[in-house]
Amino acid sequence: MKDILVVKELNTKNKNFSLKNISFSISAGKIYGLIGKNGAGKSTLIKEIIRKSNINSDDVIYTKSDSGISYISHITSFPNTFNSKDIDKVCKKLIRDWDTNKYFNLLDEFELPIKRNIGELSTGMKAKLNISIALSRNSKLIIFDEAMNGIDAVSRKLILKKLKSNIKLEPEKSMLITSHVLEDIEEISDEIIVIRDGEIVKNISSKDIKNYQKDDVLEFM
Amino acid sequence: MINGLILKDFIVFKKSITSLKVILPIGILLVLNLLLGKNGSNILNILIGLLVFSLSFSSYDEDTEQWELFTYSSKISNLILVSARYIFLISIMLLSVLFVYLLNISEYLLFNVESLHFINFLMLVILLLFSTVVIIFTPLIYLVGLNNVQIIMIGIFGIVFVLFKFLKIPNWMNNLFSAILSNNILMLLIIISLFIVLGTISFFMSVFFAKKRSLNNF
């Protein structure tokens, strides 16, 4: 299977935090879960991947760099005064591979109001909107950085189901989902990467994932 | 790509200008100016223009870390981001000046206040003033953030207005503007060239500071 992203011995040192010798790869058609406690280095690693995928670096190689990376978190990237239509208007002109039909279909599936401003949406609705934005692009790598923070169980289940079905429909893509909630990662991931203090302490492959219990993963965190 | 960024800023601007907290003071100032009739002040019109123009800076408020990550991951360069911002600011600046000009012309036609020559002179001063704001404050915002710059901007504008209202315009400035207005093409070209040079320096400084900020953020 062809790797979409290869992270090879990535070391960085910021003022307060450092990533140590991070290595893993991401293949098409799979969902990867990046799990670790708060402050373990998940967001720092994601930022490094985004930053280095834009430049020719030896330690982060994104083979589909033409399409960029689709990144979302639990906070919407667009202004609170925007509604879903405004986002479509801007993205149509801003992002080369934006798919308007797909975007409105997703909004419809998630039963999101089109004309209501982002600032007036509930946390669950915002998460669904963010996920709709991320899936409406044709980026080969989609990163969800703690995108399901603060969402109720029903919305969470619906979103996870949507992500699973999406990767089946578009096997040329892959997803990297970060969370500090093991249940989210466990339910959806084909592979789990556990990060602690800026280091990858366990990489559980799809072959082995069934042999691990929840407590085993928690032990690594 | 750049069209999307400009459109985003215009949508933010449109939403802020159509909010009641902006329409209300603009409306009050307009009514006040009409009621004052012949005693109406150009300064009030300039204030309205300034209010409209200052709203363009609200677009910086939306440059959150999430937006920066979104644009960075979408491979939108700082050069394009800053270019879009300058195009947007210059467009709003021209629209604001045009708005003030129309207000002044309406007052001239209604009440026959001031001379057309004075109105043209005033518009030129405003245009240069607003251009100076874009040239100076845009790189500063990329360097120290909008909140810090807003305080500096309010202070400077206050001082400039007081100076124009209560003090005599320096002779050299008067001569300069008179020369420009009396079809002195050469003088006009010098001024335009000077602002183009300063604008270019300001633009590249903004790109430099925006890049620096991205590096610090990621």
HADDOCK unambig.tbl for C-alpha pairs under 7 A between the chains (distance, minus, plus):
assign (segid A and resid 47 and name CA) (segid B and resid 218 and name CA) 5.61 0.50 0.50
assign (segid A and resid 48 and name CA) (segid B and resid 218 and name CA) 6.65 0.50 0.50
assign (segid A and resid 50 and name CA) (segid B and resid 73 and name CA) 5.70 0.50 0.50
assign (segid A and resid 51 and name CA) (segid B and resid 218 and name CA) 6.49 0.50 0.50
assign (segid A and resid 54 and name CA) (segid B and resid 75 and name CA) 6.66 0.50 0.50
assign (segid A and resid 68 and name CA) (segid B and resid 73 and name CA) 5.76 0.50 0.50
assign (segid A and resid 68 and name CA) (segid B and resid 74 and name CA) 4.88 0.50 0.50
assign (segid A and resid 68 and name CA) (segid B and resid 75 and name CA) 5.80 0.50 0.50
assign (segid A and resid 69 and name CA) (segid B and resid 73 and name CA) 5.14 0.50 0.50
assign (segid A and resid 69 and name CA) (segid B and resid 74 and name CA) 6.08 0.50 0.50
assign (segid A and resid 70 and name CA) (segid B and resid 73 and name CA) 6.58 0.50 0.50
assign (segid A and resid 70 and name CA) (segid B and resid 74 and name CA) 6.93 0.50 0.50
assign (segid A and resid 71 and name CA) (segid B and resid 70 and name CA) 6.11 0.50 0.50
assign (segid A and resid 71 and name CA) (segid B and resid 73 and name CA) 6.56 0.50 0.50
assign (segid A and resid 75 and name CA) (segid B and resid 66 and name CA) 6.93 0.50 0.50
assign (segid A and resid 76 and name CA) (segid B and resid 66 and name CA) 7.00 0.50 0.50
assign (segid A and resid 77 and name CA) (segid B and resid 66 and name CA) 4.83 0.50 0.50
assign (segid A and resid 77 and name CA) (segid B and resid 67 and name CA) 4.44 0.50 0.50
assign (segid A and resid 77 and name CA) (segid B and resid 70 and name CA) 6.52 0.50 0.50
assign (segid A and resid 78 and name CA) (segid B and resid 67 and name CA) 6.50 0.50 0.50
assign (segid A and resid 79 and name CA) (segid B and resid 62 and name CA) 5.71 0.50 0.50
assign (segid A and resid 90 and name CA) (segid B and resid 4 and name CA) 4.81 0.50 0.50
assign (segid A and resid 90 and name CA) (segid B and resid 7 and name CA) 6.30 0.50 0.50
assign (segid A and resid 90 and name CA) (segid B and resid 8 and name CA) 5.91 0.50 0.50
assign (segid A and resid 91 and name CA) (segid B and resid 4 and name CA) 6.57 0.50 0.50
assign (segid A and resid 93 and name CA) (segid B and resid 1 and name CA) 5.63 0.50 0.50
assign (segid A and resid 93 and name CA) (segid B and resid 3 and name CA) 6.05 0.50 0.50
assign (segid A and resid 93 and name CA) (segid B and resid 4 and name CA) 4.44 0.50 0.50
assign (segid A and resid 94 and name CA) (segid B and resid 1 and name CA) 4.23 0.50 0.50
assign (segid A and resid 94 and name CA) (segid B and resid 2 and name CA) 6.83 0.50 0.50
assign (segid A and resid 94 and name CA) (segid B and resid 3 and name CA) 6.91 0.50 0.50
assign (segid A and resid 94 and name CA) (segid B and resid 4 and name CA) 4.34 0.50 0.50
assign (segid A and resid 94 and name CA) (segid B and resid 5 and name CA) 6.63 0.50 0.50
assign (segid A and resid 95 and name CA) (segid B and resid 1 and name CA) 6.56 0.50 0.50
